[in-house]
Structures are given as C-alpha cells and as structure tokens.
Amino acid sequence: MKPDLAYLELKVSPRASRTAVLGWHGSALKVAVNEAPERGRANAAVESLLAETLEIPTARVQVVAGRTSSRKRVAINGLSEAELRQRLHERLLTG
C-alpha cells in the first residue's frame, strides 16, 4: 500500500518578529518565520514549524516548489489530505 502524501500551499513571510502559523490566506496557509531567506534557512524553519504544528518528524516535511519564493508548496509524508486539513484545523482553533 502506498504511503499517504499530502501537499500544502504556503505564503511565507521570512524575517518576521516571530515564527508562527498565522492562518489561511485564500487557499494558502500563511506562516511567518524569523529566519532570513538565505542559504535555505527560511525553508528549513518552515519545515520545522510545520512538523511541530502537525506533530510529525521534520523529515516528513519538505519544500518541493518555490524554494526561492514566498509562495511555496510543501509535501507532507505520512498524512492524507483529510488528516492534514484536520490537524491544521485543530491547531488553528486551539492556537
């Protein structure tokens, strides 16, 4: 059986005062990271933030498109689309 794989569109604000999931911006999830977009540091911070938010290992989160853009596409390994949306919904409600 093929493992679950879900994708998430992001709008990322690097060099923010805090690292946080901010909520939905249209169909993309808006996140802020305090790392600068240099040498992949902001992308690594995005992956770490999503892994922590979703309560999964960082290795299961990977930026797959938009590595040099504020618009990114992230692959989440081991979660279905439904599980991903449910976890995000729960985390955003509980802050």
Secondary structure, 3 states (H helix, E strand, C coil): CCCCEEEEEEEEECCCCCCEEEEEECCEEEEECCCCCCCCHHHHHHHHHHHHHHCCCHHHEEEEECCCCCEEEEEEECCCHHHHHHHHHHHHHHC
